Amino acid sequence: MLTGGPGAGKTAVLELIRKSFCEHILVLPESASILFSGGFIRGESDVS
């Protein structure tokens, strides 16, 4: 598992690993991307 904050380079590192090991590595999208692109409605303002 690879974790880190936004802009930390996680995707870049995973792409380098995937290119080095070819078909032996599977990169899955982050869960937030799946939820938000699948119809999960986000509000326009912050929740307090």
N, C-alpha and C positions, 0 to 999 in steps of 0.2 A: 504494500500500500504506500502511496506517495501522497503526502499532505502538505499544506502550506497556505498562506494567505493569498489574496488576489494579486496577480502580477509577480508572483514569486518564481515563475519559470517552470511550473509543473508540467504544463503541456509541451513545452520545448524539450524538456528532459525526456518525457515519454516518447516523443517523436524520434529523438536520437536513439533511444533504446530500441524502438520498433524497427528503425532502419538498420540497426546493427544486427539484430537477431531475426529479422524477416518475419516469416509466418509463425514463429514460435511465441510471439508476444501479441496479446490482444489488449487493445486500449479501449476502455469503456468510457462513455461520456459521464460527466458529473451528474449527480442526482438532481441538482437544482435546474440544470439545463433540460433534463428530461421532463421534470414537472412543469416548468414554465412554458416549454414548447408544446406540451400536450394538452393545453387548454386550462391549466391552473391559472386562475385570474389573480393578478396582482393589483393591489390598490394604488391609487395615485399619490397618497401621502403616507408618512410614517405613522405607525401605530404606537400610541403612548400607553 
